[in-house]
Amino acid sequence: MDLAFDESGRAGPVLVCLPMFGMTRAAMAAAFAPAFAGADVREVYLDLPGHGDSPADCRATSQAVLDTVCAWLDRHVDAPVLLAGASYGAYLAAGIARRRPEIVSGLLLVCPGVKILREDRDLPEFEPLDAPTGWLDDAPAGLRPHLDVALGHRTSAVVATVLTALESGGPGDDTFQEELRGGPDYALPDEDADIVFSGPVSVITGRQDGIVGYADQFRSMRHYPRGTFTMVDAAGHYLPFEQPALLRSLAQDWLHRTRS
């Protein structure tokens, strides 16, 4: 399958970015391109199967999605590559590093899924931070409960930025996405495998992330002997849009470590 992609830069290491579930390469570029600015890397932003402009030409399982991304990498870029991902994209990136460590030179995992099924996640309890009155008024009614749980930096400006990202890029295939997320094979079969990845890793989480939390992500650090773990206050599941300056600082540190 030929996945839709965009790239910028022609020199330097290849950095492939995998988006959140339901989001597109355009949204990922909006979140991550400022963080990588000036880093002399060749940035590649993919639409996952059934997302954005990529066709849903694989089975609706996470393993099939991962295999499709790996096949694309084998055809289009010279290994090893740097992988960056957010949420489901980070879940896939970590899975690729477990399955094909020879093609991955480093991982940047932002608000990564570790336990893909919600009932398996360790979601610490916390009090939501204060928010201005009416901060969610411009969000569609159906999205407000999700954003109320997902966002740590709770302002109307952040909501507007997230909504723009959610609406950007191609239309995707809603049926495929629903079958994937609701199917029996949403979890990768090796999700719990005790496999070590020895390359440079940065795991960045939001203290107020009510979607995937931060505790499972901290436990996952045993798999990354060259890993850095950061938990950011006033940030939730959309951390790249909530704390872009901090993301840039942490991403630049990670890139520096991939070159040492």
C-alpha positions as CSV (number, residue, x, y, z in Angstrom):
1,M,0.0,0.0,0.0
2,D,1.2,3.5,-0.8
3,L,0.6,5.7,2.2
4,A,0.0,9.4,1.8
5,F,3.0,11.4,3.1
6,D,4.6,14.8,3.1
7,E,8.3,15.5,3.6
8,S,10.4,18.5,4.3
9,G,14.2,18.8,4.1
10,R,16.5,16.7,2.0
11,A,19.5,16.3,4.1
12,G,20.2,14.7,7.4
13,P,18.7,11.7,9.2
14,V,15.2,10.6,8.2
15,L,12.6,11.3,10.9
16,V,9.3,9.6,10.3
17,C,6.3,10.9,12.3
18,L,3.2,8.8,13.0
19,P,0.0,10.6,14.1
20,M,-2.6,10.1,16.8
21,F,-5.6,7.9,16.1
22,G,-8.1,9.7,13.9
23,M,-5.6,12.5,13.1
24,T,-3.6,13.1,9.9
25,R,-0.2,13.9,8.7
26,A,-1.2,17.6,8.5
27,A,-2.1,17.6,12.2
28,M,1.2,15.9,13.0
29,A,3.1,18.4,11.0
30,A,1.4,21.3,12.8
31,A,2.3,19.8,16.1
32,F,5.8,18.6,15.5
33,A,7.4,20.7,12.7
34,P,8.0,23.7,15.0
35,A,9.6,21.3,17.5
36,F,12.1,20.1,14.9
37,A,12.8,23.4,13.2
38,G,16.4,24.0,12.5
39,A,17.4,20.4,13.3
40,D,18.7,19.4,9.9
41,V,16.5,16.3,9.6
42,R,14.4,15.0,6.7
43,E,10.9,15.0,8.2
44,V,8.4,12.6,6.8
45,Y,4.8,12.8,7.9
46,L,2.6,9.7,7.2
47,D,-1.2,9.2,7.1
48,L,-1.9,5.8,8.6
49,P,-4.1,3.3,6.7
50,G,-7.7,4.5,6.7
51,H,-6.6,8.0,8.0
52,G,-6.3,11.2,6.1
53,D,-5.6,10.5,2.4
54,S,-4.3,6.9,2.9
55,P,-6.6,4.1,1.8
56,A,-7.9,1.4,4.2
57,D,-6.3,-1.4,2.2
58,C,-5.3,-3.6,5.1
59,R,-7.1,-5.5,7.8
60,A,-8.6,-3.5,10.6
61,T,-6.0,-4.6,13.2
62,S,-3.1,-2.8,14.8
63,Q,-0.7,-5.5,13.6
64,A,-1.8,-5.0,10.0
65,V,-1.4,-1.2,10.4
66,L,2.1,-1.7,11.8
67,D,3.0,-4.2,9.1
68,T,1.8,-1.7,6.5
69,V,3.9,1.1,8.0
70,C,7.0,-1.2,8.1
71,A,6.4,-2.2,4.4
72,W,6.3,1.5,3.5
73,L,9.5,2.2,5.4
74,D,11.2,-0.7,3.6
75,R,10.2,0.7,0.2
76,H,10.7,4.4,0.7
77,V,13.5,5.2,3.2
78,D,16.9,4.0,4.0
79,A,17.1,2.3,7.4
80,P,17.6,3.0,10.2
81,V,15.3,5.9,10.8
82,L,14.2,8.0,13.7
83,L,10.5,7.5,14.7
84,A,8.3,10.0,16.4
85,G,4.7,9.4,17.4
86,A,1.9,10.7,19.5
87,S,-0.7,8.6,21.2
88,Y,-1.6,5.7,18.9
89,G,1.2,6.7,16.6
90,A,3.7,6.4,19.5
91,Y,2.1,3.0,20.3
92,L,2.9,1.9,16.8
93,A,6.4,3.4,16.9
94,A,7.3,1.5,20.0
95,G,5.8,-1.7,18.4
96,I,8.0,-1.2,15.3
97,A,11.1,-0.8,17.6
98,R,10.2,-4.1,19.3
99,R,9.6,-6.0,16.0
100,R,12.2,-4.4,13.8
101,P,14.8,-2.7,16.0
102,E,17.3,-2.8,13.1
103,I,15.3,-0.2,11.2
104,V,14.9,2.3,14.2
105,S,17.7,4.4,15.5
106,G,15.7,6.4,18.1
107,L,12.2,7.0,19.5
108,L,10.3,10.1,20.4
109,L,7.1,9.0,22.2
110,V,4.6,11.8,23.1
111,C,1.7,10.8,25.3
112,P,2.2,7.3,24.1
113,G,-0.4,4.5,24.3
114,V,1.1,1.7,26.3
115,K,-2.0,-0.3,27.1
116,I,-4.3,0.1,24.1
117,L,-7.5,-1.0,25.9
118,R,-8.8,1.7,28.2
119,E,-9.8,-0.8,30.9
120,D,-6.2,-2.0,31.1
121,R,-4.7,1.5,31.6
122,D,-3.5,2.9,34.9
123,L,-5.1,6.3,34.9
124,P,-4.1,8.2,38.1
125,E,-6.7,10.4,39.7
126,F,-6.2,14.1,39.6
127,E,-8.1,17.3,40.0
128,P,-8.5,19.2,36.7
129,L,-6.8,22.5,36.7
130,D,-8.9,25.7,36.9
131,A,-10.2,26.9,33.6
132,P,-11.9,30.2,32.5
133,T,-15.6,30.2,32.3
134,G,-16.8,29.1,28.8
135,W,-13.4,27.6,27.7
136,L,-15.2,24.8,25.9
137,D,-18.0,26.8,24.4
138,D,-16.6,26.8,20.9
139,A,-16.1,23.0,20.8
140,P,-18.8,20.8,19.3
141,A,-21.1,19.4,22.0
142,G,-20.1,15.8,21.2
143,L,-16.4,16.6,21.7
144,R,-16.6,18.5,25.0
145,P,-16.6,15.5,27.4
146,H,-13.4,14.2,25.6
147,L,-11.6,17.5,25.7
148,D,-12.6,18.0,29.3
149,V,-10.8,14.8,30.2
150,A,-7.9,15.1,27.6
151,L,-6.7,18.7,28.2
152,G,-4.5,19.9,31.0
153,H,-3.9,23.4,29.6
154,R,-7.6,24.4,29.7
155,T,-8.1,27.6,27.6
156,S,-10.2,28.5,24.6
157,A,-7.1,29.2,22.6
158,V,-5.8,25.6,23.2
159,V,-9.2,24.2,22.3
160,A,-9.2,26.2,19.0
161,T,-5.8,24.9,18.2
162,V,-6.8,21.3,18.9
163,L,-10.0,21.6,16.9
164,T,-8.1,23.0,13.9
165,A,-5.8,20.0,14.1
166,L,-8.6,17.5,14.3
167,E,-10.2,19.0,11.2
168,S,-7.1,19.2,9.1
169,G,-6.0,16.8,6.4
170,G,-7.9,14.3,4.4
171,P,-11.2,12.7,5.3
172,G,-10.1,9.2,6.4
173,D,-12.3,6.2,6.5
174,D,-14.6,6.3,9.5
175,T,-15.8,2.7,9.1
176,F,-12.2,1.4,9.1
177,Q,-11.3,3.4,12.1
178,E,-14.3,2.2,14.1
179,E,-13.6,-1.4,13.2
180,L,-10.0,-1.0,14.2
181,R,-10.7,0.6,17.6
182,G,-13.6,-1.6,18.4
183,G,-12.2,-4.9,17.1
184,P,-10.7,-7.8,19.0
185,D,-7.2,-7.1,17.6
186,Y,-6.8,-3.4,18.5
187,A,-4.0,-4.4,20.8
188,L,-0.7,-5.5,19.3
189,P,0.0,-9.2,20.2
190,D,3.4,-8.3,21.7
191,E,2.1,-5.3,23.7
192,D,3.3,-6.8,27.0
193,A,6.6,-8.2,25.6
194,D,9.6,-7.6,27.8
195,I,11.8,-6.4,25.0
196,V,14.6,-3.9,25.3
197,F,15.3,-1.2,22.7
198,S,18.8,0.2,23.1
199,G,18.6,3.4,21.1
200,P,18.0,6.9,22.4
201,V,14.4,7.4,23.6
202,S,12.4,10.3,24.9
203,V,9.0,9.6,26.5
204,I,7.0,12.8,27.2
205,T,3.7,12.7,29.1
206,G,1.1,15.1,30.4
207,R,0.5,15.3,34.1
208,Q,-3.3,15.9,33.5
209,D,-3.6,13.3,30.6
210,G,-6.9,11.6,31.4
211,I,-6.7,9.5,28.2
212,V,-3.5,7.4,28.6
213,G,-2.1,8.8,31.9
214,Y,1.6,8.7,32.7
215,A,2.1,5.7,35.1
216,D,2.1,3.0,32.4
217,Q,4.5,5.2,30.4
218,F,6.9,5.5,33.4
219,R,6.9,1.7,33.9
220,S,7.7,1.2,30.2
221,M,11.1,3.0,30.8
222,R,12.6,-0.4,31.9
223,H,12.6,-1.2,28.2
224,Y,14.7,1.8,27.3
225,P,18.1,1.9,28.9
226,R,18.9,5.1,27.0
227,G,15.5,6.6,27.8
228,T,14.5,10.0,29.2
229,F,11.1,10.4,30.9
230,T,9.4,13.7,31.3
231,M,6.0,14.5,32.8
232,V,4.8,18.0,32.0
233,D,2.4,19.9,34.3
234,A,-0.5,21.8,32.7
235,A,-0.5,19.4,29.8
236,G,-2.8,16.6,28.8
237,H,-3.2,14.2,25.9
238,Y,-2.8,17.0,23.3
239,L,0.5,18.1,24.8
240,P,2.1,19.2,21.5
241,F,-0.6,21.8,21.2
242,E,-0.8,22.6,24.9
243,Q,2.9,23.1,25.6
244,P,4.7,23.7,22.2
245,A,7.7,25.4,23.7
246,L,8.4,22.6,26.1
247,L,7.9,20.0,23.4
248,R,10.5,21.8,21.2
249,S,13.1,21.9,24.0
250,L,12.6,18.2,24.8
251,A,12.6,17.2,21.1
252,Q,15.8,19.1,20.4
253,D,17.4,17.4,23.4
254,W,16.3,14.0,22.0
255,L,17.7,14.8,18.6
256,H,21.0,15.8,20.2
257,R,21.2,12.5,21.9
258,T,20.5,10.6,18.7
259,R,23.7,12.1,17.3
260,S,26.0,11.3,20.2
